[in-house]
Amino acid sequence: MLKLFKSNNPANYFLAFIIMAALWAYKFVEMPTAVDAGGFRSFFFRFSYESSLFQYMYTAIAFALAFAFACFVSKANFRYQVVESGYQLPTLFFVMLTGSVINAQRFIPEMLATLFVALAVLRMFGMYNKHEAIRYSLDVGLLYGLSLLFAYKYIVLLPALIVVMAIVKPISWRDIVSFLVSQVFVVGVAFCFVWLYGDWQELIESVKTEFSVLVIGEKYNYLNYVFRIPVIYAVLVSLLSIFVLKVFRKAAEMKYYQSMLFLLIYAGVFMLSPISSNESVWLMFFPLCYLLSNIMANAKRIIAQRIVFYGLLLCVIVSQILQAMYFNSIF
């Protein structure tokens, strides 16, 4: 299987689909109702989660979006060479990571906002080696502004995106201004539409309530850490790779690696804070899929590659079993 995913073979996408379908099967078959774990609430993302029919539909939408993005990360890898010779490895690791938290396998604000943030970061990679790239920075601001409409608390990611921009290219004040103006424009237009055609007071209350909510009881318990064994394993492997992998064929690849590593650490700190929801773990899937692919592509020993791939696969299976046992006991 490792040799297949390290090759440029279209069959890899079909195999990734099968793996992802297997990892999402429990959510589709046995767990139509979500467990409230302190998730984000957004005025721009108001759906009912009480109907089982809607739950199946939202799970199907989430599956389709997640798989489409999983394919896109490999397409972006071809274009930017984030991981040289990585081929479809980012797709493989992304679909595996989406199977690590069953309760997050649904169409939720955290998922949609994360995909917009990830698209913004990939758009930033197109700015590499450009002194000024105002068109790119406007696109980045647009995508990040869309993410804020669905997850207000993702405003804390603003410093991280500016740092990533500085890592990728020599930063200029025009890039920063166009990035900020673009996201303010998106948020401003959305708020104006609500003011003209919606309930302005409800929007204001939604924002105030979201920022006043802290997730403590649902976050800081041992089960939460046990269920996230795959993510914890992937983070530890990615951080340890700093001391093992020192081979980067291009300067751009090194900058992309540093960007993903910084995003992982920043997202990890955000996840550990009480302002984030458990479902914000989606934010960590994006940098992890590239960091794990980097290990697979550059590790010289096959044993290291097997530890990364089969170790993560084992963690996902164990986590799924434990989560299934827990959810079966409460439903």
C-alpha positions, -999 to 999 in steps of 0.1 A, spaced: 0 0 0 28 24 8 44 19 -26 11 26 -43 5 59 -25 41 70 -31 34 66 -68 16 89 -92 -14 66 -97 -50 78 -101 -61 46 -84 -49 61 -51 -79 84 -50 -102 54 -52 -83 37 -25 -85 68 -4 -123 69 -9 -126 34 3 -105 41 34 -125 72 42 -158 55 37 -147 27 62 -136 53 88 -169 72 84 -191 41 84 -200 42 121 -211 78 119 -234 70 89 -248 37 103 -249 39 141 -245 75 152 -268 98 133 -273 121 163 -243 143 173 -231 147 208 -230 184 220 -193 190 229 -193 227 231 -192 233 194 -192 268 177 -225 286 171 -227 309 141 -254 332 129 -244 324 93 -245 286 100 -279 279 114 -290 243 108 -312 220 129 -294 189 143 -324 173 159 -338 154 129 -320 121 121 -328 126 84 -309 159 85 -281 143 104 -275 117 76 -277 145 50 -252 167 69 -229 138 73 -230 131 36 -223 167 28 -194 167 53 -180 135 37 -182 150 2 -165 182 12 -138 165 32 -130 140 4 -130 168 -22 -106 187 -1 -85 156 5 -81 153 -33 -73 190 -35 -44 189 -11 -26 165 -34 -34 187 -64 -19 217 -45 11 195 -37 16 189 -74 14 226 -81 35 240 -53 57 210 -44 49 214 -7 63 178 -4 84 169 -33 77 134 -46 48 132 -21 23 125 -49 -11 115 -32 3 110 3 -14 142 16 -47 128 5 -41 95 23 -32 111 56 -60 136 54 -87 110 50 -71 89 78 -71 119 101 -107 127 94 -115 93 108 -100 100 142 -129 120 158 -163 105 150 -183 134 166 -165 158 142 -176 138 111 -205 162 102 -212 195 85 -203 219 113 -189 255 114 -155 243 125 -151 221 95 -162 247 69 -142 275 85 -111 252 86 -114 245 49 -114 282 41 -84 288 63 -65 259 46 -74 273 12 -61 307 23 -28 292 34 -24 273 1 -31 305 -17 -3 321 3 21 295 -11 15 310 -45 31 342 -32 65 324 -28 94 344 -43 72 373 -52 82 407 -38 46 420 -39 16 398 -47 -14 420 -39 -38 398 -60 -28 368 -39 -31 387 -6 -66 399 -16 -76 363 -22 -61 352 11 -81 379 29 -112 369 11 -109 332 21 -100 340 57 -129 365 60 -153 337 48 -139 314 76 -146 341 102 -183 342 92 -186 305 103 -162 305 133 -159 338 149 -131 326 173 -108 319 143 -99 356 145 -72 344 169 -55 328 138 -49 362 123 -13 365 137 -5 329 125 -15 338 89 6 369 90 36 349 102 31 323 75 30 350 49 63 364 63 78 329 62 68 323 26 80 356 12 96 390 21 66 407 36 55 442 25 31 466 40 10 466 8 4 428 11 -6 432 48 -30 461 40 -46 443 11 -50 411 32 -66 430 60 -88 452 38 -101 421 19 -112 402 50 -128 433 65 -147 438 32 -160 402 33 -171 405 70 -185 440 65 -206 430 34 -220 400 54 -229 422 83 -245 448 60 -267 422 44 -279 411 79 -285 447 89 -306 453 57 -325 420 54 -320 400 87 -320 403 124 -291 426 134 -297 422 171 -296 384 168 -263 386 150 -248 409 177 -260 385 204 -246 355 185 -212 371 184 -212 382 220 -224 347 232 -198 329 211 -169 349 226 -182 345 261 -185 307 260 -156 287 273 -153 249 267 -141 233 299 -161 204 310 -163 188 275 -127 195 268 -106 187 299 -114 151 306 -95 119 301 -119 105 275 -112 135 252 -75 127 252 -80 90 248 -103 95 218 -77 118 202 -49 92 203 -44 94 165 -40 132 165 -17 131 195 4 104 178 6 124 145 16 156 164 44 138 183 57 122 151 56 155 133 75 173 160 101 145 164 107 147 127 124 181 132 154 163 147 154 134 122 147 149 87 171 175 75 167 169 37 149 196 17 156 196 -20 144 232 -25 143 264 -5 105 266 -12 100 232 3 118 243 35 96 274 38 64 253 33 76 229 59 83 257 84 49 272 77 31 239 83 51 232 114 42 267 128 6 262 119 5 229 137 20 243 169 -2 274 168 -33 252 162 -22 229 190 -20 258 215 -54 270 203 -69 235 208 -56 233 243 -72 266 252 -108 268 266 -119 291 238 -118 263 212 -143 235 207 -134 199 205 -144 199 168 -118 225 161 -94 195 157 -102 199 120 -77 227 121 -49 203 128 -57 179 100 -45 203 74 -9 208 85 -5 173 97 -14 157 63 16 176 48 40 170 77 33 133 78 37 131 40 70 149 43 83 122 66 71 95 43 88 111 13 121 120 29 127 92 55 155 71 42 146 40 62 115 20 53 110 12 90 104 49 97 78 51 70 61 20 83 60 34 119 44 66 106 18 50 84 9 18 103 13 35 136 -13 62 127 -36 35 111 -35 15 143 -42 46 165 -72 54 143 -86 19 146 -81 18 183 -97 53 187 -126 43 166 -133 12 186 -131 31 219 -154 59 206 -179 34 192 -180 16 226 -186 49 244 -213 62 220 -231 28 221 -232 31 259 -249 65 258 -273 61 230 
